[in-house]
Amino acid sequence: MRPNKQIEDINVFMCTCAWCNKNIDETDEVFCVEAKTKRDLREQEGQIVKLLLEKTGRRISGMIVTGDSQAKLKGYDIAFMVCGPNCGKFLKKMLTEETGIIERV
């Protein structure tokens, strides 16, 4: 991945709700949903990935957490930014139903 493309992806990831795709302003409060996947994602640490939720057909963006992050220390592999508690609740519900890729939320 080109370095500039990666920076662009991170900026879009940080400013977009993974569930509703609403723009999150830099002054808005941001919420995070973390999940443990069934795959080894170490080679993708720090990268933004698109995940297809098969039950809904929805594509969501998540960041593969780094080995030294708080999320990884809690046992999670991927983090999703959401604009509020409601979107977080809906995303968690959908992720728990994606048993083929998600181990736990």
N, C-alpha and C positions, 0 to 999 in steps of 0.2 A: 504494500500500500504506500502511495506517495505520502510524505510527511504533511504537506498542505491539505491533502484530502482527509487525513486522519484528524487534523485540527478542525476542519470543517465539520466532520462527522461528530466530534465531541461537542462542538458548539451547538449543533442542531439537537443532539441528544440532551444536553443540559437545559435547553429552552423549549422542549416539546414533551407534553404528557404522553407517556407510553400507551395509555388507555384511550383517551379521547382526542389526542393529537392537538389539543389546545396549546397555543403559544404561552409559555411561562416567562413572564417578565423577570428581569434580573432582580427586581425589588420584591417579587412575590415569594411567599413561603413555598418551599419545595418538599415533597415527601418522597420516600424511597421504599420500594418493595424489593426484598432480596429473596433469592431462591437458590436451592441446591439442585444441580442438574445430575443426570445419570451419565454424563460424558466427561471425559478428562479434557479440560479446557485450558490447561497451563500454557500451551503454546500461543494462545490468543489473549493472554493477560493484558489488560489495559485497552483492548480494542472494543469498538462498538460492533455488535452483531444484530442481524435481523432474525427474529424467531417467528416461525409460522405456528399459530395456534390452530391446530387441525379442527378442533370442535367448532370454532367460529369462523375460520378462514381469514382471520385477522393477522397481520404482520406487526410485530412490536419490536422496538429497538431496546437493547439492553447493553450494559457494559460488563465485560468479563472483569471481575475484580482481581486486583494484584495480590500476590502472596502475602504481602505485609499489611494489607488493609484490615480495618475493623470487621468488615463483612466476612472476609476470609477467616479471620480468627474466630468468628461465630459459626463457621462451617458452611458459608454460602459461596456460590460461584459466580452469580450474575446479579446485577442490580438494575432496577428499572426506575426512572424518574416519573412521578405522577404529580398532578396539580393540586390534589387534595385528598382527604380521607375517603370520599366516596369512590373516586377513581381507583384508589389503592384497594379498597374493599372488592370492587368488581374485578380488578386485575388478579388479586389473590385467589378469588373464587375460580376464575378461568384457569389460572396456573395449576391449581390443585387438581383440576380435571384433566390436565395434560400429562397423564401418567406415563406416556412414552418418552418424554424428555425431562420432566421435572420430578425430582425425588421428594422434595418438601419445600414449603414456603414459610 
